[in-house]
Amino acid sequence: MKNLLQRPVLWLSFLACLTLAVACHNSAKHHASKAPNTRNDAIGEVSISSKKGQRSSNAQTGPATTAVPPPAKKPMAFKIPEPNGNAVSATVPTSGAPADPPRAVTAEERARDAQRNLEQEQRELEAKIRETESLRGGDPLDPEKFQQDLLRRKEMLADKQEEISQLMERAEIDRLRAEKLKADEIQRQQQRIVQEKMANIRRLQKEADKKMQQLAEEEVILADEVEVQMDDEYDADGVQDFGDIEPVDAPVEEPTVADNKPKNPPASSELAAAEKMSKMRKDQQDAEIVKLKKELSDMKAAEEAKKDRKRRQQELELKRLEAEMAKLKAEQKALKAQQEPPSVEEYAHINENPFTSPLVEALSTFSIDVDAASYANTRRYLNSSTMPPPGAVRIEELVNYFDYTYPQPLAAQPFSINPEVSSCPWNPEHQLVHIGLKGLEIDRSELAASNLVFLIDVSGSMSSPNKLPLLKQSFSLLLDNLNHHDRVAMVVYAGAAGVVLPSTPASDKQTILNALNRLNAGGSTAGGAGIELAYNVAVNNLIHQGNNRVILATDGDFNVGPSSESALVKMIEERRDQGVFLSVLGFGTGNYKDSRMEQLADKGNGNYAYIDNLQEAQKVLVNEMGGTLYAIAKDVKIQIEFNPTHVKGYRLIGYENRVMAAQDFNDDTKDAGELGAGHTVTALYEVVPHSASTNIAGTDALKYQKTFPSNTSANAELMTVKFRYKDPDGTKSKLIEKVIFMGDKTLSATSDNYRFSAAVASFGMLLRGSRYAGTANYDMVLDLAKGAVGDDFNGYRMEFLGLVERAKLIDQRPVTRR
């Protein structure tokens, strides 16, 4: 049998039969799968064994009540005898053998797949847009529904873009983490190699020390042997022992007393050989020591060179990783810039009020301002870890964001006047004059009836969550606090303006809420048409002796229709004279138009607030509703005359866009600010006394008139403050005067109102990078404000401390000093 297996012809025949059997099996399976009436076939195993030499097959066919998948095909196993008689196992996979397990999909591949799907959806959306535009001629589609569908698809695309960005970021992080692990493993391997080398060096050092010790011991033993041998060659008298040789009669030198042995004993061949061997051994030891020291030095040099190479490689790898990380951050920033529209927010440039000499300009005139939008907008920037632009920081609005505990007015005046003088915190040589006004508080039940028109921007730019959705929540809070005799109408504008709710009693709250909740953003922004329509609705429902007001809620993006500032301002001024005021509520980010909305509110005899969250809406529309909606005095102006005997120079802090000419103070046709019920207004002057070293720019001496202090000015009067105001429905102004005297009160003895307003003003100068900030810094602001929090019922002053801490962390700009 062994001879038969060794014949090649038999082997070839056997392999041919095996191939034919496999082909027949596959062919049978193929025909069975194509049979029309064959269902739920179960094909048994086909086994071929070289030991049994037989083939067995099991097949069962027939209908079944439930579909049973065919069993997994097992590979045909057989053993092939080799010529040497040994059996070799082999396995031939059948057509039904299970495939290899699928390869794991990486985060980067998922990101690429998602990107391809997103691009495909974008192409489909563009195709649908083109198709819709082509059908627009026959107007077969609902434009509003199409806009909503388009907006929804854009939002879905934006979400998928964000998902792709996150997937790509995770893929890059995974790759960097893998590279970091690889670098760490290489470093650990190199450390192990260095440790092994150092261990070898220490082992060689120990061996060398041991060998040197052995050589030293051998040298001592050799010296002992030489000494013993010399002792054997000399007798007790120091005479060399020659054994049985007879001595010759010759004179013998007697040994000296100092030395019993002869000075020059006879040389011995054995002693010479021992000394030679000792010298050879010592030379050999020295040579081995030198060799070991050289090897140790070479090993240390090689190790140091290896460390240097490793250090250079690590430095290069670190630089490469840093470059890749910087590149990744740049790509992420570019991707984010592509996904997010660029910010086109607009802020007016502010030229800070300079120091002025009272000999040059003795009067300082300005209109009061109770707006607080700048503080909320600045807070929005700081909470997003970004410094606000200088134009967004209006110091008077930061100061007037907070309530101050001024006393109620007396007699028939609509407001009280509360001055205070002390040293300036950011420049101790100067003085800071604090002037506070307090509007008369009126019980909500005694407020006049309101005719309110909600003018709501529903253009496409208002679709963000911090715009129209927040606007709806804010107006819902206001509705909860209106009286039954108040009325509300609602006008919206996008591509066009329209009335969505006629004037409705505030008691019918559900009807108003239903109209409010039906609003959706979409289209362009016809702001001018919306304002004009809202004023018409307000005039048609005018309440005499009542509060007639349009409340504009927008991001300020007017881009269609009569949207020029001059046209809008002219229309608002005309409607203001008819008794309808305008208040403005700003929402959102990105395309926010701050300067335009402030101007509209100023010209409309209203106030301007920025709503960045629901808590701010609660403050403006609920807690301060009386001051926001009900004016107790209009066209309020302040004019101050400084006494040049005590004042070298002065500077009004803030109010840059409210400064008026001196002659406008007595001109009742000139518009000014309004004071609401319960509102407080605070103004600050930095005054330079004559004792200060600050230089104040002056003018040349006049030729035709003299400018010098009056004879009566040498008293303790520091300044005289004049106020002009009108009743809400009046046309003739009223005058109030108050004298402020020199003060010697220390800063620590001042009121909480004084110190906290000074802290807020210095904070505003730091945010603006003001050249008048003096020695102010964030720590000084915190120290000053912490001691003046007082009764902070709503937590606004504590929130201010948190903003100062945040600004301290993110502000890296140097402050320009005077």
C-alpha positions, 0 to 999 in steps of 0.5 A, a space after each residue: 500500500 505504501 508503494 501505491 501511495 508513492 506513485 504520482 499517477 495515483 495521486 493525480 487521479 485522486 485529486 481529479 476525482 476530488 475536484 470533479 466531486 466538488 464541481 458536481 456538488 456546486 452544480 447540484 446546489 445551483 440547479 436546486 436554487 433555480 427550481 421554481 417549486 423548491 422551498 425550504 430545502 435543507 442540504 446536508 453535509 458532504 464529507 470526504 475522508 481518505 480513511 473511509 473512502 466514501 461520500 455521504 449526503 443527506 437531503 430533505 425537501 418538502 413544504 414547511 409551515 415556517 421558513 427555516 434558513 439553511 444551516 451554515 455550510 461546513 468546510 469539507 475536510 479530508 486528509 491527503 497522504 504524503 509519499 512518506 506515509 504521513 497524513 496531512 489535513 486539508 480543508 476546502 471551504 464550500 460556497 456557503 462558508 461564513 465570510 470574514 467578520 466585517 472590519 470596524 468603521 472608524 469615526 473618520 469614515 463615518 464623518 466622510 459618509 455623513 459628509 457625502 450624504 449631506 452633499 447629496 441632500 444639499 444637491 437635492 434641495 438645490 434641485 427642488 429650489 430650482 424646480 420651485 422657482 421654475 414653477 413660481 410663474 404658475 403659482 402652484 405652490 404655497 409660498 409660505 409653506 415653501 418657505 417653512 419647508 425650506 427653513 426646516 431643511 436648512 436647519 436639518 442641513 445645519 444640524 448635519 453639518 454640526 454632526 459632521 464637524 463633531 465626527 471629524 473632530 472625534 476622528 482627529 482626536 482619536 488619531 492624535 490619541 493613538 499617536 500619543 499612545 504610540 509615542 508614550 510606548 516608544 518612550 517607555 521602550 527607550 526608557 527600558 533600554 536605557 535602564 538595561 544599559 545602566 544596569 549593564 554598566 553598573 554590573 561591569 563596574 562591579 566586576 571591575 571593582 571585584 577584579 581589582 580587589 582580587 588582583 590586590 589580594 594576589 599582590 599581597 599573597 605574592 609579597 608574603 611569599 617573597 618575604 617567606 622565601 627571603 627569610 628561608 635564605 638568611 639565617 638568624 644572623 643575617 648571613 646567607 645560608 649556602 648549605 654544606 659548602 665550606 666557608 672560605 677563609 676570608 675577611 668577613 665584614 661585621 654587620 652594623 649595630 643599626 642593621 642586623 642584615 647585610 646592606 647588599 644581600 646576594 641576588 637570587 634568581 627566584 626572587 628576581 623571577 617573582 618580582 618580574 612576575 609581580 610587575 607583569 601582573 601589576 602591569 596587566 591589572 593596570 592595563 585591564 583597569 584602563 581598558 575597563 575605564 575606556 569601555 565605561 567611558 565609551 558606553 557613557 558617551 554612547 548613552 549620552 548620544 542616544 539620549 540626545 538623539 532621543 531628546 531631539 526626536 521627541 522635540 521634533 515629534 512635539 513640534 510636529 504634533 503642535 503644528 498638526 494641532 494648530 492646523 486642526 484648530 485653524 481648520 475647525 475655525 475655518 469650518 465654524 466660520 463657514 457654517 456660521 454667518 459672519 457677525 455684522 452687528 453695528 455699534 456707534 463710535 463713542 468719543 469720550 467726554 474730555 476734561 474742560 475748563 470752566 473758564 472755557 465752557 462754564 456750562 455742561 448740558 445733557 439729556 437724561 437717559 434711563 436706557 439699560 440695553 448696553 449692560 445686558 448686551 455687555 453681559 451677553 458678550 462676557 458670558 460668551 467669554 468675549 470682550 464687548 466692542 468699545 461702541 457697545 459699552 455706554 457707561 451711563 447705561 451700565 450705571 443706570 441698570 441698577 436701582 439706587 435707594 434714593 428717597 421719594 420726591 416731596 411736594 409736587 415735584 415728579 422726582 427727587 434730587 440727591 447729590 453727593 461729593 467725595 474723592 474719586 476712587 481711580 484718581 485721589 487728586 480728583 473729586 467725584 460728583 454723584 447726582 441721583 434722581 428718583 421718579 415718583 412711584 405710582 401704585 400699579 392699580 392707579 396707573 392710567 389705561 394703556 393702549 399697547 401695540 406689539 410691533 414684532 419682527 418675524 423676518 427670516 433673521 428672527 428664527 434663532 431661539 434667542 430671538 422670536 421664541 424668546 420674544 414670545 415668552 417675554 410678551 407672555 410675561 407682560 400680558 400677565 401683569 396688564 390690567 383689565 382696562 388695558 388694550 393690546 394690538 399686534 402688528 408683524 412685518 417681514 416681506 410686508 406688514 400686517 395686523 395679526 390682532 386688532 386692539 383687544 382687551 388685555 382681559 382676553 388673554 387667551 386670544 392674544 396668546 393664540 395670535 402670539 403663538 401662531 407667529 413664525 419667522 420667514 422672509 425679508 424685513 420691511 421695518 419701515 412699513 411695519 412701524 408706520 402701520 403700528 403707529 396707525 393702529 395706535 392712533 386709531 385706538 388712542 386713549 386720551 390721558 392714557 399710555 399710548 405706546 408702540 413696543 418694537 421687538 426686533 434685532 434691528 435688521 431693516 433691509 426692505 422698504 423705507 428703512 433709512 434712518 432719516 426717514 424712520 426718525 422723521 416718521 417717529 418724531 411726527 407720531 411722537 407729537 400725536 401722543 404715541 411713544 415708542 419703546 424698543 426691545 432688542 433680541 439676538 446676536 449676529 446681525 444686531 443693529 444697536 445704534 439704530 434701535 437706540 436712536 429710534 427709542 430716543 426719538 420716540 420718547 421711549 426707552 431701549 432695552 436688550 433682552 438676552 434671557 428670560 430673567 432680563 425680560 422679567 426685569 424689564 417688562 414685569 419688575 420695572 413695568 411702571 418705569 418702562 411703560 409709564 412716563 411721569 416726566 418728559 424732555 428732562 434736561 440737566 445743566 450744571 454751572 461750575 464754580 471756577 474758584 474751586 474747579 480747574 476742570 470737569 468731565 461728564 462720565 458717559 452720556 456722550 450721545 446725550 450732550 446738548 448745546 447750552 442754549 438747548 436747555 431753555 428751548 422747549 422744542 428740543 427733545 430730551 429723555 423721559 423719566 418713568 414711574 419709580 425709575 432712578 437716573 444717576 449721573 457722575 462728574 469727575 471734577 479736578 480741583 485747583 490743588 490737583 496736578 492735572 493739566 487742563 487744556 485752555 484757550 488764549 486770553 480774550 481780547 474784548 472781554 475778561 473771563 474771571 471768577 465773580 466776586 461772590 464765587 469764593 464761597 463753598 459752592 462747587 456747582 449749581 444744577 438746573 433741571 428742566 422737564 415737562 409733564 407727560 402731556 405738557 408743552 411748557 417746561 418747568 425749572 428746578 435748581 439745586 446748589 451743590 457745595 464742596 465736600 470733605 467726606 472720605 470715600 469710606 464714609 459715602 453711601 452705598 449708592 455712591 460707591 457702587 455707581 463709582 465701581 460700575 463707572 470704573 468697570 465701564 472705563 476698563 471695558 472700553 480701555 478708556 484713557 481716563 481710567 487712571 489707577 482703576 483695575 478689576 480688583 479695585 472695582 471688586 473691592 469697591 462694589 463688594 462693600 456697597 452691595 446693600 439690599 440686593 433683593 433681585 441679585 443684580 449687584 451680585 451678578 455684577 460681581 460675577 461679571 467683573 470676575 469673568 472680565 478679569 479672566 478674559 481681558 488681556 488688553 492693556 489699559 491706556 493711562 493718562 
